[in-house]
Amino acid sequence: MELADFSSLQPAAQLWVDSIADVRLHAATQQRPIDRFADERERLQRLNPAGFDLATVHSVRATKQFRVALDSNHYSVPARYAGQRLSLKAYADHVCIYDRDQLLARHRRSMDRHQDIEDPEHAQRLIAQRKNAREQRLLVQFLALSPRAQAYVEGLEDSF
């Protein structure tokens, strides 16, 4: 007999539980399981409605390229956390990276090897800082060209 899936076993399994397993006398307890369950039902507690955290936790240090390693893969964190010690929670399907209790990044977990998984937003602040620094360097170089350069820049700023 070949089964399409386990759900096709459910009716037969339920029939076996109802007609045989629950009503026979248990050798160790000398009670029927259906009667024992009725006594224990009021003492049972609800399962945790939020579920359980099944992640493995790792202490990691972010690289200068603001990445943390898990297995052979690298996952990005915001650039300002480069070089800092962080906590990584590895789940079966995703990775979460924390600074103390603050979630910094969440990525899909890759089971491939040597992958670089990056959230583009993690580099945006660094890119903006670099652009601003470049503009400041250009301004300093321009102002050094002539004593009249400062007045020229101020005139440009006033025209906008």
DSSP file (Angstrom, degrees, kcal/mol; ACC not computed):
  #  RESIDUE AA STRUCTURE BP1 BP2  ACC     N-H-->O    O-->H-N    N-H-->O    O-->H-N    TCO  KAPPA ALPHA  PHI   PSI    X-CA   Y-CA   Z-CA
    1    1 A M              0   0    0      0, 0.0     2,-0.4     0, 0.0     0, 0.0   0.000 360.0 360.0 360.0 129.1    0.0    0.0    0.0
    2    2 A E        -     0   0    0      2,-0.0     2,-0.4     0, 0.0     0, 0.0  -0.903 360.0-148.3-110.5 135.7    1.4    3.4   -1.0
    3    3 A L        -     0   0    0     -2,-0.4     3,-0.1     1,-0.1     6,-0.0  -0.814  11.2-149.8-104.6 141.2    0.4    6.6    0.8
    4    4 A A  S    S-     0   0    0     -2,-0.4     2,-0.3     1,-0.3    -1,-0.1   0.909  78.3 -30.2 -71.7 -42.8    0.2   10.0   -0.9
    5    5 A D    >   -     0   0    0      1,-0.0     3,-1.1     0, 0.0     4,-0.3  -0.954  68.7 -87.9-163.2 176.5    1.1   11.8    2.3
    6    6 A F  G >> S+     0   0    0     -2,-0.3     3,-1.8     1,-0.3     4,-0.6   0.769 113.7  71.8 -68.4 -25.1    0.7   11.5    6.1
    7    7 A S  G >4 S+     0   0    0      1,-0.3     3,-0.6     2,-0.2    -1,-0.3   0.784  88.7  62.7 -63.6 -24.3   -2.7   13.2    6.2
    8    8 A S  G <4 S+     0   0    0     -3,-1.1     4,-0.4     1,-0.2    -1,-0.3   0.693  99.2  56.2 -72.7 -16.3   -4.2   10.1    4.6
    9    9 A L  G <> S+     0   0    0     -3,-1.8     4,-2.7    -4,-0.3     5,-0.2   0.691  84.5  86.6 -82.5 -19.8   -3.2    8.2    7.7
   10   10 A Q  H <X S+     0   0    0     -4,-0.6     4,-2.7    -3,-0.6     5,-0.2   0.876  86.4  47.9 -54.2 -49.0   -5.1   10.5   10.1
   11   11 A P  H  > S+     0   0    0      0, 0.0     4,-2.0     0, 0.0    -1,-0.2   0.920 115.4  45.4 -60.8 -42.1   -8.5    8.9    9.9
   12   12 A A  H  > S+     0   0    0     -4,-0.4     4,-2.0    -3,-0.2    -2,-0.2   0.901 113.8  49.6 -67.3 -40.0   -7.0    5.4   10.5
   13   13 A A  H  X S+     0   0    0     -4,-2.7     4,-2.4     2,-0.2    -1,-0.2   0.913 110.7  49.6 -65.2 -42.4   -4.8    6.7   13.3
   14   14 A Q  H  X S+     0   0    0     -4,-2.7     4,-2.6    -5,-0.2    -1,-0.2   0.886 109.6  51.8 -64.4 -38.7   -7.7    8.4   15.1
   15   15 A L  H  X S+     0   0    0     -4,-2.0     4,-2.5    -5,-0.2     5,-0.3   0.909 110.3  49.0 -62.0 -42.6   -9.8    5.2   14.8
   16   16 A W  H  X>S+     0   0    0     -4,-2.0     4,-2.2     2,-0.2     5,-2.0   0.914 112.7  47.5 -64.2 -43.4   -7.0    3.2   16.4
   17   17 A V  I  <>S+     0   0    0     -4,-2.4     5,-2.7     3,-0.2     6,-0.3   0.942 116.8  43.2 -62.6 -47.6   -6.6    5.8   19.3
   18   18 A D  I  <5S+     0   0    0     -4,-2.6    -2,-0.2     1,-0.2    -1,-0.2   0.868 124.8  31.6 -68.4 -38.1  -10.4    5.9   19.9
   19   19 A S  I  <5S+     0   0    0     -4,-2.5    -1,-0.2    -5,-0.2    -2,-0.2   0.698 136.3   8.5 -98.6 -19.9  -11.1    2.2   19.7
   20   20 A I  I  X5S+     0   0    0     -4,-2.2     4,-1.3    -5,-0.3     3,-0.4   0.702 122.0  44.7-124.3 -62.0   -7.9    0.6   21.0
   21   21 A A  I  4<S+     0   0    0     -5,-2.0     3,-0.2     1,-0.2    -4,-0.2   0.892 115.7  43.0 -64.0 -44.9   -5.2    2.8   22.5
   22   22 A D  T  4<S+     0   0    0     -5,-2.7    12,-2.2    -6,-0.3    13,-0.3   0.707 118.2  43.6 -75.7 -19.6   -7.3    5.0   24.8
   23   23 A V  T  4 S+     0   0    0     -3,-0.4    -1,-0.2    -6,-0.3    -2,-0.2   0.559  88.6  96.4-107.8  -8.8   -9.6    2.3   26.2
   24   24 A R  S  < S-     0   0    0     -4,-1.3     2,-0.5    -3,-0.2    10,-0.2  -0.468  83.8-101.6 -79.8 156.4   -7.2   -0.6   27.0
   25   25 A L        -     0   0    0      7,-0.2     2,-0.3    -2,-0.1     7,-0.2  -0.658  36.2-128.9 -78.8 122.6   -5.9   -1.0   30.5
   26   26 A H     >  -     0   0    0      5,-2.3     4,-2.0    -2,-0.5     5,-0.2  -0.544   8.7-139.3 -75.4 135.1   -2.3    0.3   30.8
   27   27 A A  T  4 S+     0   0    0     -2,-0.3    -1,-0.1     1,-0.2    -2,-0.0   0.883  97.2  39.7 -64.8 -41.1    0.1   -2.2   32.3
   28   28 A A  T  4 S+     0   0    0      1,-0.1    -1,-0.2     3,-0.1    -2,-0.0   0.903 127.8  29.1 -78.8 -41.9    2.0    0.3   34.5
   29   29 A T  T  4 S-     0   0    0      2,-0.2    -2,-0.2     0, 0.0    -1,-0.1   0.663  89.4-138.7 -93.9 -17.3   -0.8    2.6   35.7
   30   30 A Q     <  +     0   0    0     -4,-2.0     2,-0.3     1,-0.3    -3,-0.1   0.826  69.9 107.1  57.3  33.0   -3.6    0.0   35.7
   31   31 A Q  S    S-     0   0    0     -5,-0.2    -5,-2.3    -7,-0.1    -1,-0.3  -0.946  78.8-106.9-133.8 156.2   -5.8    2.8   34.2
   32   32 A R    >>  -     0   0    0     -2,-0.3     4,-2.3    -7,-0.2     3,-0.7  -0.682  29.1-129.1 -78.8 136.7   -7.3    3.5   30.8
   33   33 A P  H 3> S+     0   0    0      0, 0.0     4,-2.5     0, 0.0     5,-0.2   0.845 108.1  57.7 -55.3 -35.4   -5.5    6.4   29.1
   34   34 A I  H 3> S+     0   0    0    -12,-2.2     4,-1.4     1,-0.2   -11,-0.1   0.877 109.8  44.0 -64.4 -36.5   -8.8    8.1   28.4
   35   35 A D  H <> S+     0   0    0     -3,-0.7     4,-1.6   -13,-0.3    -1,-0.2   0.891 113.0  51.4 -72.9 -40.2   -9.6    8.1   32.2
   36   36 A R  H  X S+     0   0    0     -4,-2.3     4,-1.9     1,-0.2    -2,-0.2   0.895 108.4  51.9 -63.1 -41.2   -6.1    9.2   33.1
   37   37 A F  H  X S+     0   0    0     -4,-2.5     4,-2.1     1,-0.2    -1,-0.2   0.891 104.5  56.1 -64.3 -39.7   -6.3   12.1   30.7
   38   38 A A  H  < S+     0   0    0     -4,-1.4     4,-0.5     1,-0.2    -1,-0.2   0.889 109.9  46.5 -60.0 -39.0   -9.6   13.3   32.1
   39   39 A D  H  < S+     0   0    0     -4,-1.6     3,-0.3     1,-0.2    -1,-0.2   0.870 117.9  41.8 -69.4 -37.1   -7.9   13.5   35.6
   40   40 A E  H >X S+     0   0    0     -4,-1.9     3,-1.4     1,-0.2     4,-0.9   0.682  91.6  85.1 -85.9 -18.9   -4.9   15.4   34.3
   41   41 A R  G >< S+     0   0    0     -4,-2.1     3,-0.9     1,-0.3    -1,-0.2   0.869  87.5  53.2 -53.6 -42.7   -6.6   17.7   31.9
   42   42 A E  G 34 S+     0   0    0     -4,-0.5    -1,-0.3    -3,-0.3    -2,-0.1   0.730 109.1  50.1 -69.0 -20.4   -7.3   20.3   34.6
   43   43 A R  G <4 S+     0   0    0     -3,-1.4    -1,-0.2    -4,-0.2    -2,-0.2   0.573  86.3 107.2 -91.9 -10.8   -3.7   20.4   35.6
   44   44 A L    <<  -     0   0    0     -4,-0.9     2,-0.3    -3,-0.9    -3,-0.0  -0.413  60.9-143.4 -69.8 143.2   -2.3   20.9   32.1
   45   45 A Q        -     0   0    0     -2,-0.1    -2,-0.1     1,-0.1     2,-0.1  -0.758  22.8 -98.9-106.3 154.8   -1.0   24.4   31.3
   46   46 A R        -     0   0    0     -2,-0.3    -1,-0.1     1,-0.1     2,-0.1  -0.366  41.3-108.5 -67.6 148.4   -1.3   26.3   28.0
   47   47 A L        -     0   0    0      1,-0.1    -1,-0.1     2,-0.1     3,-0.0  -0.378  49.3 -80.8 -69.4 157.1    1.7   26.2   25.7
   48   48 A N    >   -     0   0    0      1,-0.2     3,-1.5     2,-0.1    -1,-0.1  -0.466  40.1-152.2 -60.3 114.9    3.6   29.4   25.3
   49   49 A P  T 3  S+     0   0    0      0, 0.0    -1,-0.2     0, 0.0     3,-0.1   0.769  93.8  53.6 -66.0 -23.5    1.5   31.3   22.8
   50   50 A A  T 3  S-     0   0    0      1,-0.3    -2,-0.1    -3,-0.0     2,-0.1   0.530 107.7-132.9 -85.9  -5.3    4.6   33.2   21.5
   51   51 A G    <   -     0   0    0     -3,-1.5     2,-0.4     2,-0.1    -1,-0.3  -0.327  30.4 -65.9  81.0-170.8    6.4   30.0   20.8
   52   52 A F        -     0   0    0     -3,-0.1     2,-0.9    -2,-0.1     0, 0.0  -0.927  37.8-116.5-123.1 144.3   10.0   29.3   21.9
   53   53 A D        +     0   0    0     -2,-0.4    -2,-0.1     1,-0.1    -3,-0.0  -0.697  34.1 175.0 -80.6 108.2   13.2   30.9   20.7
   54   54 A L        +     0   0    0     -2,-0.9    -1,-0.1     2,-0.1     2,-0.1   0.177  33.5 125.7-101.0  15.5   15.1   28.1   19.0
   55   55 A A        -     0   0    0     36,-0.1     2,-0.5     1,-0.0    36,-0.2  -0.369  59.8-128.3 -74.9 152.4   18.0   30.2   17.8
   56   56 A T  E     -A   90   0A   0     34,-2.1    34,-3.0    -2,-0.1     2,-0.4  -0.872  27.9-140.4 -94.6 137.0   21.6   29.4   18.5
   57   57 A V  E     -A   89   0A   0     -2,-0.5     2,-0.4    32,-0.2    32,-0.2  -0.837  20.5-176.7-106.5 133.6   23.3   32.5   19.9
   58   58 A H  E     -A   88   0A   0     30,-2.9    30,-3.2    -2,-0.4     2,-0.6  -0.976  24.6-135.1-127.7 140.3   26.9   33.6   18.9
   59   59 A S  E     +A   87   0A   0     -2,-0.4     2,-0.3    28,-0.2    28,-0.2  -0.861  39.3 173.8 -90.0 125.1   29.0   36.4   20.1
   60   60 A V  E     -A   86   0A   0     26,-2.8    26,-3.6    -2,-0.6     2,-0.5  -0.892  30.0-135.3-132.3 158.6   30.6   38.0   17.0
   61   61 A R  E     -A   85   0A   0     -2,-0.3     8,-0.3    24,-0.3    24,-0.2  -0.974  26.2-126.1-115.3 129.7   32.7   41.0   16.1
   62   62 A A        -     0   0    0     22,-2.7    21,-0.9    -2,-0.5     6,-0.2  -0.493  27.3-126.2 -71.7 141.2   31.8   43.1   13.1
   63   63 A T    >   -     0   0    0      4,-2.9     3,-1.8    -2,-0.2    20,-0.6  -0.193  29.3 -97.0 -77.5 174.8   34.6   43.6   10.6
   64   64 A K  T 3  S+     0   0    0      1,-0.3    18,-0.1    18,-0.2    -1,-0.1   0.757 129.0  58.9 -63.3 -23.8   35.8   46.9    9.3
   65   65 A Q  T 3  S-     0   0    0      2,-0.1    -1,-0.3    11,-0.0    -2,-0.1   0.156 122.3-111.7 -90.0  18.8   33.5   46.2    6.3
   66   66 A F  S <  S+     0   0    0     -3,-1.8    11,-2.0     1,-0.2     2,-0.3   0.905  74.4 131.1  48.8  54.6   30.6   46.1    8.8
   67   67 A R  E     -D   76   0B   0      9,-0.2    -4,-2.9    -6,-0.1     2,-0.4  -0.944  44.2-153.8-128.1 150.5   30.0   42.3    8.3
   68   68 A V  E     -D   75   0B   0      7,-2.4     7,-2.7    -2,-0.3     2,-0.4  -0.956  20.5-128.5-121.3 148.1   29.6   39.5   10.8
   69   69 A A  E     +D   74   0B   0     -2,-0.4     2,-0.3    -8,-0.3     5,-0.2  -0.751  26.0 172.4-101.3 141.0   30.4   35.9    9.9
   70   70 A L  E >  S-D   73   0B   0      3,-2.3     3,-2.5    -2,-0.4     2,-0.2  -0.953  72.3 -33.7-143.1 126.0   28.2   32.8   10.4
   71   71 A D  T 3  S-     0   0    0     -2,-0.3    42,-0.1     1,-0.3    40,-0.1  -0.481 125.0 -36.0  56.1-124.8   29.4   29.5    8.9
   72   72 A S  T 3  S+     0   0    0     40,-0.3    -1,-0.3    -2,-0.2     2,-0.2   0.261 121.4  93.6-108.5  13.1   31.3   30.7    5.8
   73   73 A N  E <   -D   70   0B   0     -3,-2.5    -3,-2.3    41,-0.2     2,-0.4  -0.645  62.6-140.9-104.9 161.2   28.9   33.6    5.0
   74   74 A H  E     -De  69 116B   0     41,-2.7    43,-3.3    -5,-0.2     2,-0.4  -0.981  11.8-164.8-125.5 135.7   29.0   37.3    5.9
   75   75 A Y  E     -De  68 117B   0     -7,-2.7    -7,-2.4    -2,-0.4    43,-0.2  -0.947  20.7-120.7-121.6 137.8   26.0   39.4    6.8
   76   76 A S  E     -D   67   0B   0     41,-2.1    -9,-0.2    -2,-0.4   -10,-0.1  -0.397  23.7-174.7 -79.7 153.3   25.9   43.2    6.9
   77   77 A V        -     0   0    0    -11,-2.0    28,-0.1    -2,-0.1     5,-0.1  -0.876  49.6 -67.4-130.2 165.2   25.2   45.4    9.9
   78   78 A P    >   -     0   0    0      0, 0.0     3,-2.3     0, 0.0    45,-0.1  -0.292  51.6-117.1 -55.0 142.2   24.8   49.2    9.9
   79   79 A A  G >  S+     0   0    0     43,-2.0     3,-1.9     1,-0.3   -13,-0.1   0.776 109.3  67.9 -56.5 -32.3   28.3   50.8    9.2
   80   80 A R  G 3  S+     0   0    0      1,-0.3    -1,-0.3    42,-0.2   -14,-0.0   0.628  93.4  61.3 -66.6 -10.5   28.5   52.5   12.6
   81   81 A Y  G X  S+     0   0    0     -3,-2.3     3,-2.1   -15,-0.1   -19,-0.3   0.322  72.2 134.5 -97.2   7.7   28.8   49.1   14.3
   82   82 A A  T <  S+     0   0    0     -3,-1.9   -18,-0.2     1,-0.3   -19,-0.2  -0.335  76.3  12.4 -57.0 133.2   32.0   48.1   12.4
   83   83 A G  T 3  S+     0   0    0    -21,-0.9    -1,-0.3   -20,-0.6     2,-0.2   0.377 101.1 124.0  82.2  -4.1   34.6   46.6   14.8
   84   84 A Q    <   -     0   0    0     -3,-2.1   -22,-2.7   -21,-0.2     2,-0.4  -0.586  66.4-113.4 -94.0 153.3   32.0   46.2   17.7
   85   85 A R  E     +A   61   0A   0    -24,-0.2   -24,-0.3    -2,-0.2     2,-0.2  -0.715  46.3 170.2 -82.7 129.2   31.1   43.0   19.5
   86   86 A L  E     -A   60   0A   0    -26,-3.6   -26,-2.8    -2,-0.4     2,-0.4  -0.792  33.1-111.9-132.7 171.0   27.5   42.0   18.8
   87   87 A S  E     -AB  59  98A   0     11,-2.6    11,-3.3    -2,-0.2     2,-0.5  -0.922  25.1-161.6-109.4 136.3   25.2   39.0   19.3
   88   88 A L  E     -AB  58  97A   0    -30,-3.2   -30,-2.9    -2,-0.4     2,-0.6  -0.971   3.4-160.5-119.1 129.2   24.0   36.9   16.4
   89   89 A K  E     -AB  57  96A   0      7,-3.3     7,-2.5    -2,-0.5     2,-0.7  -0.947  10.2-158.3-108.6 119.1   21.0   34.7   16.6
   90   90 A A  E     +AB  56  95A   0    -34,-3.0   -34,-2.1    -2,-0.6     5,-0.2  -0.873  13.5 178.2-103.4 116.9   20.9   32.0   13.9
   91   91 A Y        -     0   0    0      3,-2.7   -36,-0.1    -2,-0.7   -38,-0.0  -0.552  45.8 -98.5-102.9 173.8   17.6   30.4   13.1
   92   92 A A  S    S+     0   0    0     -2,-0.2     3,-0.1     1,-0.2    -1,-0.0   0.857 119.7  18.5 -62.9 -35.2   16.9   27.8   10.5
   93   93 A D  S    S+     0   0    0      1,-0.1    16,-2.0    15,-0.1     2,-0.3   0.516 126.9  27.9-118.6  -7.4   15.7   30.4    7.9
   94   94 A H  E     - C   0 108A   0     14,-0.3    -3,-2.7    16,-0.0     2,-0.4  -0.969  58.7-135.7-151.5 167.6   17.0   33.7    9.1
   95   95 A V  E     -BC  90 107A   0     12,-2.7    12,-2.6    -2,-0.3     2,-0.4  -0.986  14.6-165.4-127.0 132.4   19.8   35.5   11.0
   96   96 A C  E     -BC  89 106A   0     -7,-2.5    -7,-3.3    -2,-0.4     2,-0.4  -0.968   4.7-159.4-119.4 137.5   19.2   38.4   13.5
   97   97 A I  E     -BC  88 105A   0      8,-2.6     7,-3.2    -2,-0.4     8,-1.5  -0.966  13.4-171.9-121.4 131.2   22.1   40.6   14.8
   98   98 A Y  E     -BC  87 103A   0    -11,-3.3   -11,-2.6    -2,-0.4     2,-0.6  -0.882  29.1-150.9-124.5 149.1   21.8   42.6   18.0
   99   99 A D  E >  S- C   0 102A   0      3,-2.3     3,-2.2    -2,-0.3     2,-0.4  -0.961  85.5 -51.4-110.5 105.7   23.6   45.2   20.0
  100  100 A R  T 3  S-     0   0    0     -2,-0.6   -13,-0.1     1,-0.3    -2,-0.0  -0.525 124.5 -21.5  57.2-116.5   22.5   44.2   23.5
  101  101 A D  T 3  S+     0   0    0     -2,-0.4     2,-0.6    -3,-0.1    -1,-0.3   0.432 115.2 104.0 -98.7   0.6   18.7   44.1   23.1
  102  102 A Q  E <   -C   99   0A   0     -3,-2.2    -3,-2.3     1,-0.0     2,-0.5  -0.733  70.0-133.0 -90.5 122.6   18.5   46.3   20.0
  103  103 A L  E     +C   98   0A   0     -2,-0.6    -5,-0.2    -5,-0.2     3,-0.1  -0.603  29.5 172.4 -72.2 121.2   17.9   44.5   16.7
  104  104 A L  E     +     0   0A   0     -7,-3.2     2,-0.3    -2,-0.5    -6,-0.2   0.797  60.7   3.0 -97.7 -37.7   20.3   45.9   14.1
  105  105 A A  E     -C   97   0A   0     -8,-1.5    -8,-2.6   -28,-0.1     2,-0.4  -0.999  48.3-164.8-154.3 147.7   19.8   43.6   11.2
  106  106 A R  E     +C   96   0A   0     -2,-0.3     2,-0.3   -10,-0.2   -10,-0.2  -0.986  21.3 174.5-135.4 125.1   17.7   40.7   10.0
  107  107 A H  E     -C   95   0A   0    -12,-2.6   -12,-2.7    -2,-0.4     2,-0.2  -0.919  39.1-102.4-129.3 153.2   18.7   38.7    6.9
  108  108 A R  E     -C   94   0A   0     -2,-0.3     2,-0.4   -14,-0.2   -14,-0.3  -0.572  48.8-115.8 -65.3 136.3   17.6   35.6    5.1
  109  109 A R        -     0   0    0    -16,-2.0     2,-0.5    -2,-0.2    -1,-0.1  -0.650  26.0-146.7 -81.8 130.5   20.0   32.8    6.2
  110  110 A S        -     0   0    0     -2,-0.4   -37,-0.1     1,-0.1     5,-0.1  -0.831  16.7-170.4 -99.0 131.6   22.0   31.4    3.3
  111  111 A M        +     0   0    0     -2,-0.5    -1,-0.1     2,-0.1    -2,-0.0   0.410  64.8  95.7 -96.7  -0.7   23.0   27.8    3.3
  112  112 A D  S    S-     0   0    0      1,-0.1     2,-0.4   -40,-0.0   -40,-0.3  -0.195  80.6-108.6 -73.4 179.0   25.3   28.4    0.4
  113  113 A R  S    S+     0   0    0      1,-0.2   -40,-0.1   -42,-0.1    -2,-0.1  -0.884  85.0   9.7-117.1 147.6   29.0   29.0    1.1
  114  114 A H  S    S+     0   0    0     -2,-0.4     2,-0.3   -42,-0.2   -41,-0.2   0.859  83.4 154.6  59.6  41.7   31.1   32.2    0.9
  115  115 A Q        -     0   0    0     -3,-0.2   -41,-2.7    -5,-0.1     2,-0.6  -0.734  38.7-146.3 -98.5 148.7   28.1   34.5    0.3
  116  116 A D  E     -e   74   0B   0     -2,-0.3     2,-0.7   -43,-0.2   -41,-0.2  -0.949  15.8-168.1-113.5 108.6   28.0   38.2    1.2
  117  117 A I  E     +e   75   0B   0    -43,-3.3   -41,-2.1    -2,-0.6     2,-0.4  -0.874  13.9 178.6-103.1 116.8   24.5   39.1    2.3
  118  118 A E        -     0   0    0     -2,-0.7     3,-0.1   -43,-0.2   -51,-0.0  -0.947  31.4-148.3-126.7 137.8   24.1   42.9    2.4
  119  119 A D    >   -     0   0    0     -2,-0.4     3,-2.2     1,-0.1     4,-0.4  -0.923  22.5-144.0 -93.4 116.6   21.2   45.3    3.3
  120  120 A P  T >> S+     0   0    0      0, 0.0     3,-1.1     0, 0.0     4,-0.6   0.777  95.8  65.2 -56.3 -28.0   22.0   48.3    1.0
  121  121 A E  H >> S+     0   0    0      1,-0.2     4,-0.6     2,-0.2     3,-0.5   0.769  87.1  70.9 -65.5 -24.3   20.7   50.7    3.8
  122  122 A H  H <4 S+     0   0    0     -3,-2.2   -43,-2.0     1,-0.2     4,-0.3   0.783 104.2  39.5 -65.0 -25.6   23.6   49.6    6.0
  123  123 A A  H <> S+     0   0    0     -3,-1.1     4,-2.6    -4,-0.4    -1,-0.2   0.585  92.1  88.5 -97.3 -11.9   26.1   51.5    3.9
  124  124 A Q  H <X S+     0   0    0     -4,-0.6     4,-2.5    -3,-0.5     5,-0.2   0.878  87.6  48.8 -59.5 -42.4   24.0   54.6    3.1
  125  125 A R  H  X S+     0   0    0     -4,-0.6     4,-2.3     1,-0.2    -1,-0.2   0.915 113.4  48.1 -64.0 -41.6   25.1   56.6    6.1
  126  126 A L  H  > S+     0   0    0     -4,-0.3     4,-2.6     2,-0.2    -2,-0.2   0.907 111.1  50.4 -64.8 -42.2   28.8   55.8    5.4
  127  127 A I  H  X S+     0   0    0     -4,-2.6     4,-2.5     1,-0.2    -2,-0.2   0.910 110.6  49.7 -62.7 -42.1   28.4   56.7    1.7
  128  128 A A  H  X S+     0   0    0     -4,-2.5     4,-2.5    -5,-0.2    -2,-0.2   0.902 110.8  49.8 -63.5 -41.1   26.7   60.0    2.8
  129  129 A Q  H  X S+     0   0    0     -4,-2.3     4,-2.7     2,-0.2    -2,-0.2   0.924 111.8  48.0 -63.0 -43.8   29.6   60.8    5.2
  130  130 A R  H  X S+     0   0    0     -4,-2.6     4,-2.5     2,-0.2    -2,-0.2   0.903 111.7  49.6 -64.3 -40.5   32.2   60.0    2.5
  131  131 A K  H  X S+     0   0    0     -4,-2.5     4,-2.4     2,-0.2    -1,-0.2   0.925 112.5  47.8 -63.5 -43.5   30.4   62.2    0.0
  132  132 A N  H  X S+     0   0    0     -4,-2.5     4,-2.3     1,-0.2    -2,-0.2   0.909 111.8  49.8 -63.5 -42.5   30.2   65.1    2.6
  133  133 A A  H  X S+     0   0    0     -4,-2.7     4,-2.3     2,-0.2    -2,-0.2   0.900 110.6  50.2 -63.0 -41.0   33.9   64.6    3.4
  134  134 A R  H  X S+     0   0    0     -4,-2.5     4,-2.3     1,-0.2    -2,-0.2   0.921 110.7  49.1 -63.3 -43.8   34.8   64.7   -0.3
  135  135 A E  H  X S+     0   0    0     -4,-2.4     4,-2.2     1,-0.2    -2,-0.2   0.886 110.6  50.8 -63.4 -38.8   32.7   67.9   -0.8
  136  136 A Q  H  X S+     0   0    0     -4,-2.3     4,-2.5     2,-0.2    -1,-0.2   0.900 109.2  50.7 -65.6 -41.0   34.5   69.5    2.2
  137  137 A R  H  X S+     0   0    0     -4,-2.3     4,-2.4     1,-0.2    -2,-0.2   0.918 110.6  49.4 -62.1 -43.2   37.9   68.6    0.9
  138  138 A L  H  X S+     0   0    0     -4,-2.3     4,-2.5     2,-0.2    -2,-0.2   0.898 110.5  50.5 -62.3 -40.8   37.0   70.2   -2.5
  139  139 A L  H  X S+     0   0    0     -4,-2.2     4,-2.9     2,-0.2     5,-0.2   0.929 110.4  48.8 -63.6 -45.4   35.8   73.3   -0.8
  140  140 A V  H  X S+     0   0    0     -4,-2.5     4,-1.4     1,-0.2    -2,-0.2   0.916 112.8  48.2 -60.4 -43.4   39.0   73.6    1.3
  141  141 A Q  H  < S+     0   0    0     -4,-2.4     4,-0.4     1,-0.2    -1,-0.2   0.898 112.7  48.8 -64.2 -40.2   41.0   73.2   -1.9
  142  142 A F  H >X S+     0   0    0     -4,-2.5     3,-1.5     1,-0.2     4,-0.5   0.922 109.2  51.8 -65.6 -43.8   38.9   75.8   -3.8
  143  143 A L  H >< S+     0   0    0     -4,-2.9     3,-0.5     1,-0.3     6,-0.3   0.795 104.0  59.0 -64.0 -27.4   39.2   78.3   -0.9
  144  144 A A  T 3< S+     0   0    0     -4,-1.4    -1,-0.3    -5,-0.2    -2,-0.2   0.609  89.6  74.9 -76.3 -11.5   43.0   77.9   -1.0
  145  145 A L  T <4 S-     0   0    0     -3,-1.5    -1,-0.2    -4,-0.4    -2,-0.2   0.869 111.0  -7.3 -69.7 -37.0   43.2   79.0   -4.6
  146  146 A S    X<  -     0   0    0     -4,-0.5     3,-1.3    -3,-0.5     4,-0.4  -0.994  58.5-118.9-158.4 151.3   42.6   82.7   -4.0
  147  147 A P  T 3  S+     0   0    0      0, 0.0     3,-0.4     0, 0.0     4,-0.4   0.753 116.5  56.9 -64.0 -22.2   41.8   85.1   -1.2
  148  148 A R  T 3> S+     0   0    0      1,-0.2     4,-1.7     2,-0.1     5,-0.1   0.517  82.2  87.3 -87.0  -4.6   38.7   86.0   -3.2
  149  149 A A  H <> S+     0   0    0     -3,-1.3     4,-2.4    -6,-0.3     5,-0.2   0.871  83.5  56.1 -63.5 -37.8   37.4   82.4   -3.3
  150  150 A Q  H  > S+     0   0    0     -3,-0.4     4,-2.4    -4,-0.4    -1,-0.2   0.927 108.1  47.2 -62.1 -44.8   35.5   82.8    0.0
  151  151 A A  H  > S+     0   0    0     -4,-0.4     4,-2.1     1,-0.2    -1,-0.2   0.871 110.8  52.9 -64.3 -36.5   33.5   85.8   -1.3
  152  152 A Y  H  X S+     0   0    0     -4,-1.7     4,-2.1     2,-0.2    -2,-0.2   0.926 109.8  47.4 -64.0 -45.6   32.8   83.9   -4.5
  153  153 A V  H  X S+     0   0    0     -4,-2.4     4,-2.4     1,-0.2    -2,-0.2   0.909 111.9  50.6 -62.6 -43.0   31.4   80.9   -2.5
  154  154 A E  H  X S+     0   0    0     -4,-2.4     4,-2.1     1,-0.2    -1,-0.2   0.884 109.0  52.0 -64.0 -37.8   29.3   83.2   -0.3
  155  155 A G  H  X S+     0   0    0     -4,-2.1     4,-1.3     2,-0.2    -1,-0.2   0.898 109.5  49.2 -64.6 -40.4   27.9   84.8   -3.4
  156  156 A L  H  X S+     0   0    0     -4,-2.1     4,-0.5     1,-0.2     3,-0.3   0.923 110.9  49.7 -62.7 -44.4   26.9   81.5   -4.8
  157  157 A E  H >< S+     0   0    0     -4,-2.4     3,-0.9     1,-0.2    -2,-0.2   0.875 109.2  52.1 -64.6 -36.9   25.2   80.4   -1.5
  158  158 A D  H 3< S+     0   0    0     -4,-2.1    -1,-0.2     1,-0.2    -2,-0.2   0.793 101.6  61.4 -69.5 -27.0   23.3   83.7   -1.4
  159  159 A S  H 3<        0   0    0     -4,-1.3    -1,-0.2    -3,-0.3    -2,-0.2   0.635 360.0 360.0 -77.1 -11.7   22.0   83.2   -5.0
  160  160 A F    <<        0   0    0     -3,-0.9    -1,-0.3    -4,-0.5    -2,-0.2   0.439 360.0 360.0 -96.2 360.0   20.2   80.0   -4.0
